[in-house]
Amino acid sequence: MQQEPAPARSPGPQQDPALSHTPTMPPPESVPEGHQPSPSPAEQALEEEFQFLRCQACQVEAKCPKLLPCLHTLCSGCLEAPNMQCPICQLPGPLGADSLVLDNVFFESLQRRLSVYRQIVDVQATCNRCKESADFWCFECEKILCARCFEAHEWFVKHEVRPLAELRGQSAKEFLDGMRRSNSIFCSNPIHCPPMLTSIYCRGCSKPLCCSCALLDNIHSELKCDISIEIQQRQEELDAMAQALQEQDRAFGAAQARMRSAVSQLDRARADTEELIHTRVRQLVTHVLAQEQALLEGVSAQYQRSYEEIAGQLGRLEAVLQRIRLGGSLVQRMKRYASDQEVLDLHGFLREALGRLRQEEPQNLQTSVRTDSFDKFKVRLQELVSCITQGTDATLPQRASPEATNSPRDSLDIELRNESW
């Protein structure tokens, strides 16, 4: 196997013992509570752009983000609940220790890079080594350096180092793109100290190897390749799968559109039915109120006729009763105060008048009082109630006899059938 070519910006033979080559980006600095300044428009745009880095369940910055089989990313805290399912899509099956849950190294690395960018744009950025005011950034060491540490760094290694003042003029996307291009891959053998840069990938071991480890691995000698080719093939494979998913996206999108159309039709049918119910019930209430008014008017008219008939007889009865009481009172007063001559003079007249009163008979008045004249209104009311409670307003039976055609029930049936339902 040929000797491994030296990658661009690879470390020289001498190394700065004070600086490690392993990327060790510092964690985001904590801001004291109650002293958080209001974010600028650029910071707000940056926050919105990388909102996807938050836990999709609790919507806070995901610590130790985990990638689920459903491709949602949750923080480790949201996965601590026993037998928990994905809170976003409710993927069947609990998310336990045995399930396929992967550390989302992409999200975690991107969070660290954004943390570095925020420190760089901060005018108070400090050196990661001596904590003095920083002026430079090394893309390969991924460290912020002051001028003194930068001189020591340049003495031992030749890395891509940029002034912070220049980087502060870049956007977050430009800075992240520069870090992505300068990202180095190290040999997976843990015995190397410091780690060895490499451009060789073993497909048999599925690991990156340096030249020495690749030469020692004689089992997979035919399975070595340039790591850039492996990365390109994997990226092309993922792109092909993503393009294939676009067909599913269109199919699922069409099914979703049909479902939403069905829901829309269901909503319209519900609204139309509710409006029809409101309209018909209002019509029914109007009809019932009209029937109520008609029944009340019929009862009032029947009462008035019966009352006038009884009132005439009551007047005659009261007149006879008054004459009887007046005759008795007159006889008692004459017995007490009239002289004998006056008794002789009035006796014949009074006897004839009292005799006529004795002939009056009140018994025939009982025949004129008939309360059953209101029964027909009770029948009509019961028919109306039956039409509403039993739903028979459209199917009330026809009466066969000609005499029943003009009955109150038939007239009510005709009125109900003429109502528009």
C-alpha positions in Angstrom: 0.0 0.0 0.0 1.3 3.5 -0.8 2.2 5.9 1.9 -0.7 8.0 3.0 -0.6 11.5 1.5 -0.4 14.4 3.9 -3.7 16.1 4.2 -4.1 19.8 3.7 -3.3 21.8 6.9 -2.0 18.7 8.6 0.2 19.2 11.6 4.0 19.4 11.1 6.5 17.2 12.7 6.7 19.3 15.8 3.6 19.7 18.0 2.8 22.4 20.5 2.7 20.5 23.8 0.4 23.1 25.3 -2.3 22.7 22.6 -4.2 19.5 22.0 -5.1 18.6 18.4 -8.4 17.0 19.5 -11.3 19.4 18.8 -12.3 20.6 22.2 -14.8 23.4 21.7 -15.8 25.0 25.1 -19.3 24.8 26.4 -21.6 27.8 26.2 -20.9 30.3 28.9 -23.7 30.7 31.4 -25.2 34.2 31.9 -26.1 35.2 35.4 -29.8 35.2 36.1 -31.4 38.6 35.9 -28.6 40.1 33.8 -29.6 38.7 30.3 -29.5 41.5 27.8 -32.2 41.8 25.2 -31.2 39.9 22.0 -30.3 41.9 18.9 -32.1 41.4 15.5 -29.0 39.3 14.3 -29.2 37.1 17.4 -33.0 36.7 17.0 -32.4 35.7 13.3 -29.7 33.2 14.4 -32.0 31.8 17.1 -34.8 31.3 14.6 -32.5 29.8 12.0 -31.3 27.1 14.4 -34.5 26.5 16.2 -34.4 22.9 15.0 -31.6 22.2 17.5 -34.0 22.5 20.4 -35.6 19.4 21.9 -38.8 18.8 19.8 -40.7 17.8 23.0 -39.8 20.3 25.7 -38.5 23.0 23.2 -35.4 23.8 25.3 -31.8 23.4 24.1 -31.3 19.7 23.9 -28.6 18.4 26.2 -27.2 15.1 24.9 -29.6 15.1 22.0 -30.9 11.6 21.0 -32.0 10.7 17.5 -35.1 8.4 17.5 -36.0 5.8 14.9 -38.8 8.2 13.8 -36.1 10.8 13.1 -37.2 13.1 15.8 -34.6 14.5 18.2 -35.2 14.6 21.9 -33.1 15.6 24.9 -32.0 12.8 27.3 -34.3 14.2 30.0 -37.4 13.6 27.8 -36.4 10.0 27.3 -36.1 9.2 31.0 -39.8 8.4 31.4 -40.4 4.6 31.4 -42.3 3.1 28.4 -42.5 6.5 26.8 -43.4 6.9 23.1 -42.3 9.6 20.9 -44.4 12.7 21.9 -44.3 14.1 18.4 -45.5 11.2 16.2 -46.4 8.6 18.9 -44.3 5.9 17.2 -45.5 2.5 18.3 -43.3 0.7 20.8 -41.7 2.1 24.0 -38.4 3.9 23.8 -36.2 1.9 26.1 -32.6 1.0 26.4 -32.9 -1.8 23.8 -34.6 0.4 21.2 -32.6 2.1 18.4 -31.8 5.5 19.9 -28.6 7.2 18.6 -26.6 10.1 19.9 -27.3 12.9 17.5 -23.6 13.9 17.0 -24.6 16.3 14.3 -26.9 18.4 16.5 -24.4 18.2 19.4 -21.5 19.3 17.2 -23.5 22.1 15.7 -24.5 23.4 19.1 -20.8 23.5 20.1 -19.9 25.3 16.8 -22.7 27.9 17.4 -21.4 28.3 21.0 -17.9 29.1 19.6 -19.4 31.6 17.1 -21.2 33.4 19.9 -18.0 33.6 21.8 -16.1 34.9 18.8 -18.6 37.7 18.1 -18.5 38.6 21.7 -16.1 41.5 22.2 -15.1 40.0 25.5 -13.9 36.7 24.0 -11.1 35.2 26.1 -8.3 32.8 25.2 -9.1 29.1 25.9 -5.5 28.6 27.2 -4.6 31.6 29.4 -8.0 33.4 29.7 -6.6 36.6 28.4 -8.3 38.7 25.8 -8.4 36.7 22.6 -7.6 37.8 19.0 -7.3 34.6 16.9 -9.2 31.4 16.1 -7.6 28.2 15.0 -10.0 26.1 12.8 -8.0 22.9 13.2 -7.4 23.1 17.0 -10.9 24.7 17.4 -9.5 27.1 20.0 -9.7 30.8 20.6 -6.2 32.2 21.2 -4.6 35.4 22.5 -1.6 37.0 20.7 1.0 35.3 22.9 -0.6 31.9 22.6 -0.9 32.5 18.9 2.8 33.0 18.5 3.5 29.8 20.5 1.0 28.0 18.3 2.6 29.2 15.1 6.0 28.2 16.3 5.1 24.5 16.6 2.3 24.0 14.0 1.0 25.6 10.8 -2.8 25.6 11.0 -5.4 27.8 9.5 -5.7 30.7 12.0 -8.0 33.7 11.4 -8.2 37.0 13.3 -11.4 37.3 15.4 -12.0 40.8 13.9 -12.2 39.2 10.5 -14.5 36.4 11.6 -16.9 38.9 13.4 -17.7 40.3 10.0 -19.0 36.9 8.8 -22.4 35.5 9.3 -23.0 32.3 11.3 -23.5 30.3 8.1 -20.2 31.5 6.7 -18.4 30.6 9.9 -20.0 27.2 10.2 -19.2 26.5 6.5 -15.5 27.3 7.2 -15.5 25.0 10.2 -17.1 22.2 8.2 -14.5 22.5 5.4 -11.6 22.5 7.9 -12.9 19.5 9.9 -10.3 16.8 10.1 -10.8 13.0 10.6 -8.5 11.1 12.9 -7.6 7.5 13.1 -10.0 5.4 15.2 -7.2 3.6 17.0 -7.3 4.9 20.6 -3.6 4.2 21.3 -2.5 7.2 19.3 -1.7 10.1 21.5 -2.2 12.7 20.1 -4.7 11.4 17.5 -3.4 10.9 14.0 -5.0 12.6 11.0 -5.9 10.3 8.2 -7.6 10.1 4.8 -7.9 6.3 4.7 -11.2 4.4 5.3 -11.4 0.6 5.9 -14.8 -0.7 4.7 -14.1 -4.0 6.4 -13.7 -2.4 9.8 -16.0 0.5 9.0 -13.5 2.8 10.6 -11.0 5.5 9.5 -7.3 4.3 9.8 -4.0 6.0 9.6 -1.2 4.7 7.3 0.4 2.6 10.0 -2.9 1.0 11.1 -3.9 0.4 7.5 -0.6 -1.3 6.8 -0.9 -3.5 9.9 -4.5 -4.5 8.9 -3.7 -7.2 6.3 -7.1 -8.8 6.5 -8.9 -6.0 4.8 -6.2 -5.0 2.4 -8.5 -4.9 -0.5 -11.2 -2.9 1.3 -9.2 0.3 1.9 -10.3 3.5 0.1 -9.9 7.2 0.3 -12.1 8.5 3.0 -13.4 11.3 0.8 -14.7 8.7 -1.6 -16.4 6.8 1.2 -18.0 10.0 2.4 -19.1 11.0 -1.1 -20.7 7.5 -1.6 -22.5 7.7 1.6 -23.8 11.1 0.9 -24.9 10.0 -2.6 -26.7 7.0 -1.0 -28.5 9.3 1.4 -29.4 11.7 -1.4 -30.8 8.8 -3.5 -32.9 7.7 -0.5 -34.1 11.3 0.0 -35.1 11.5 -3.6 -37.0 8.2 -3.3 -38.7 9.6 -0.3 -40.0 12.5 -2.4 -42.2 10.0 -4.3 -43.6 9.0 -0.9 -43.9 12.6 0.0 -46.1 13.2 -3.0 -48.2 10.1 -2.3 -48.7 10.9 1.3 -49.3 14.6 0.4 -52.1 13.6 -2.0 -53.6 11.3 0.7 -53.4 14.1 3.2 -55.1 16.4 0.8 -57.9 13.9 0.3 -58.2 13.4 4.0 -58.4 17.2 4.5 -61.0 17.5 1.7 -63.0 14.7 3.4 -62.8 16.6 6.7 -63.8 19.8 5.0 -66.8 18.1 3.5 -67.6 16.6 6.9 -67.5 20.1 8.4 -69.8 21.5 5.7 -72.2 18.6 6.1 -72.3 19.2 9.9 -72.8 22.9 9.5 -75.6 22.4 6.9 -77.3 19.9 9.1 -77.0 22.1 12.2 -78.5 25.0 10.2 -81.3 22.8 8.9 -82.0 21.7 12.4 -82.1 25.3 13.7 -84.4 26.3 10.8 -86.8 23.4 11.1 -87.0 23.7 14.9 -87.8 27.4 14.6 -90.5 26.5 12.1 -91.8 23.8 14.4 -91.8 26.2 17.3 -93.6 28.8 15.2 -96.2 26.2 14.2 -96.6 25.1 17.8 -97.0 28.7 19.0 -99.6 29.3 16.2 -101.5 26.1 17.3 -101.3 27.3 20.9 -102.8 30.6 20.0 -105.5 29.0 17.9 -106.4 26.6 20.8 -106.4 29.5 23.3 -108.6 31.6 21.0 -111.0 28.6 20.5 -111.2 28.0 24.3 -111.9 31.7 24.9 -114.6 31.8 22.2 -116.3 28.6 23.7 -116.1 30.1 27.1 -117.6 33.3 26.0 -120.6 31.5 24.3 -121.2 29.3 27.3 -120.8 32.2 29.7 -123.3 34.4 27.8 -125.8 31.6 27.9 -125.3 31.0 31.6 -125.2 34.7 32.4 -128.8 35.2 31.0 -130.2 32.4 33.1 -128.1 33.6 36.1 -129.7 37.0 35.8 -133.2 35.6 35.8 -132.3 33.3 38.7 -130.9 36.3 40.7 -134.1 38.3 39.9 -136.4 35.5 41.2 -134.2 35.0 44.3 -134.4 38.8 45.0 -138.2 38.7 44.7 -138.3 35.7 47.1 -136.2 37.4 49.7 -138.0 40.7 49.2 -141.4 39.0 49.7 -140.3 37.2 52.8 -138.8 40.4 54.2 -142.1 42.3 53.4 -144.2 39.7 55.2 -142.0 39.9 58.3 -142.1 43.6 58.4 -145.9 43.7 58.0 -146.2 41.2 60.8 -144.2 43.5 62.9 -145.4 47.0 62.0 -148.6 46.8 59.8 -152.0 47.5 61.2 -155.0 45.1 60.9 -156.6 47.3 58.2 -153.3 47.3 56.2 -153.1 43.5 56.4 -156.6 43.3 55.1 -155.9 45.7 52.3 -152.6 44.1 51.0 -153.4 40.4 51.7 -155.0 39.6 48.3 -152.2 41.2 46.3 -149.4 39.6 48.3 -151.0 36.2 48.2 -151.2 36.3 44.4 -147.5 37.5 44.0 -146.2 35.0 46.5 -148.1 32.3 44.8 -146.4 33.1 41.5 -143.0 32.9 43.2 -143.9 29.5 44.5 -144.3 28.3 41.0 -140.7 29.1 39.9 -138.5 26.0 39.5 -134.6 26.4 39.5 -134.0 22.7 38.6 -134.0 23.3 34.8 -130.9 25.5 35.0 -128.6 22.5 35.7 -129.0 21.3 32.1 -127.3 24.4 30.6 -124.0 24.0 32.4 -121.7 21.8 30.2 -118.0 21.8 30.9 -117.4 19.0 28.4 -117.5 21.5 25.6 -113.8 22.1 26.2 -112.9 18.4 25.6 -112.4 18.9 21.8 -109.6 21.3 22.5 -108.0 18.8 24.8 -108.2 16.3 22.0 -106.6 18.7 19.5 -103.8 19.4 22.0 -103.1 15.7 22.5 -102.9 15.2 18.8 -100.4 18.1 18.5 -98.3 16.6 21.3 -98.4 13.2 19.5 -97.2 14.8 16.3 -94.2 16.3 17.9 -93.2 13.6 20.4 -93.8 10.6 18.1 -92.7 12.2 14.8 -96.0 11.4 13.1 -96.6 14.8 11.6 -96.0 13.6 8.0 -97.8 10.3 8.4 -100.9 11.0 10.3 -103.6 8.5 9.2 -106.5 9.8 7.0 -110.0 9.3 8.3 -112.3 7.4 6.0 -115.7 8.7 7.1 -116.9 11.9 5.3 -118.2 13.3 8.7 -114.7 13.2 10.1 -113.2 15.3 7.3 -114.1 18.6 9.0 -113.1 17.4 12.4 -110.5 19.3 14.4 -108.0 16.5 14.2 -108.1 16.4 10.4 -107.7 20.1 10.1 -104.7 19.9 12.4 -103.3 17.0 10.3 -103.6 19.1 7.1 -101.9 22.1 8.7 -98.9 19.9 9.9 -98.6 18.2 6.6 -98.4 21.5 4.8 -95.5 22.6 6.9 -92.2 22.4 5.1 -89.7 20.1 6.6 
